[in-house]
Amino acid sequence: MALLVMGFWLVLNGRVAFDTLILGAFITLAMTLLGHFSGLWTIKREMTVYRLLPAGFVYFFALLKEILLANFNVIKLIIKHDEQPVIRHYVTPLKTKAARAALASSITLTPGTVTVQLEGNVLTVHCLSRALADGLDGWCLEKRLIKMEEKVNGKTV
């Protein structure tokens, strides 16, 4: 956690100078100790974050690609103007709350779809068209989240 906090501090600060490094080191130490002593952050959780970091970056860029493609689909829908919106109840195989929340947020960030409710493993999604609703089945981002869950649980991916 200390490396991530210090890196974040340097990025936000925008410069690397002696006083910046010293102040950043104190802030990093204080935040790390606060997290460890409060029980909110453990070594196990920190190792999980480091293991998932590469997959998280890949997920981020896959999400950007999906957002770009969805923009073009929404433009086509607007031009054609013959589709009816659909509410879809989608059952996800994701097991953790964090992964389900990430999926719901990714769906909402993607143009043309909004997650209106997440209850257990059922997502209620408003889609601008039937094609967008059908696109939720086997979505590449959900597959990436499943792989990330398997990595956390110690299964080989």
N, C-alpha and C positions, 0 to 999 in steps of 0.2 A: 504494500500500500504506500509505503514511503516513496518509492520510486515514481509511482503514478502521481501522487500529490505534488512531489517536487517538480516533475515534468509539467504538470498542469500549471503550477505556479509560474514556472519560467515562460510558458507559452502566453499566459495572461499578462505577465509583466512586460514582455516584449524586448527586454534587454538583459544581458548577462554582465553584471558588475559585482564587485566584492560585497557591497551592502545588500544587493538583491539576493545573492547566494546565502549570506548569513541570516537575513530575515526569513528567507524561504526555508532554510534548514530548521530554524526555531519553530516556524509554523508547522512544518512537516512533522517534526518530533512531537509537538503538542497534539496535533490531530491523530497521529498514530497511537500515542499513549492513551488518549481519550477513547479511541475506538477499541483498543485492546482491553482497557480496564472496565469499560461499560459493558463489554461482552457482545457488542454489535459487530465487531470485526475480529475474526480469529485467523490464525495462520492457515487453517484448512480453507477458509473462505478466500483468503488472499491467493493461495495456490490455485484455487479454482478460477479466480479472475485471470491470473496469468495464463492458465491453460486455455481459457476461452478467448483470450484477446485476439489471436490470429483469426479464429472463426468469426468473431464479432466484426472485425474489419471486412471480411469477405461478405458477411451478412449485410453490412451497411452498404457496400457497393452493389450488391444484388438488389437491395431495396431501392437504391437510386435508379437502377436500370428498370425495375418494375414501375416506378413512378413515371419515368419518361415514357415507357410503352403505354401505360394507362392514359397519359395525357393525349396521345394520338388517338386512342380508342374513344375517349370522351369527345374529342373534336369531331370524329366521324359520327358519333351519336347526335351531336348538336346539329351537324349539317343534314343528316338524314331525317331526324326528328320524327321517327316512326316507332320508337321503342317505348315500352311502358316500364316504370320502375318496379322492382321486385323486392320483397322482404324475404330473406332466406334464413332458416335456422340451420347452422352448420355445426356438426359435432366434430371436434378435433381430437386426435389421438394424443395430444401433448399432455404430459402428466403433471408438470409443475405450474404453479400459479404464475411465476415469472415468465415462463415461456408462453403461456396462454395470453398474458398481458402484452407481451412483445408482439404476438401474432395479431391481437386485436388492434394494437396501435399501428402496426404495419398496414393492416387493412384500411384503417381510417386515414392514414397518410397517403394511400394510393387513391388518386382521383377516380371518382365514380362509385366509390364504396365507402360506407361509414358503418362501423360497428356501433350499434345502438345499445347492446346489452351483452354482458359476459356473465353467465351464471354456470358455475361448475365448468364442464368442458363443452358447453353449448354457447355458440356465439350467434347473436341475432344481428344480421348484416343487411343494411339497405343498399341495394345495387341499382344503378341507373338502367340496367338491361338484364335480360335473362342470360346473355353471353357472359357478362361480368359475374353473375351469380354462379354460373356453371364453372367459371374459372377458379373458383375457390377449391374445388376438388383436386388434390394432388399439387397444390401450389408450391412452387420451388422454395419459397421462403419458409413454409411450414416444414418441408423436408430438411432444410438447413437447421431449423430449431430442433427437430427430432434428433439430428446428429449431434447437436450441441448438448442436448439432454443426455444422450448416451455417453458422451465424453465425460460429463459431470458424474454420472453414475458408475463410471469405470468400465463400461463396455467398450469394446473396440469398434471403431467406426469404419 
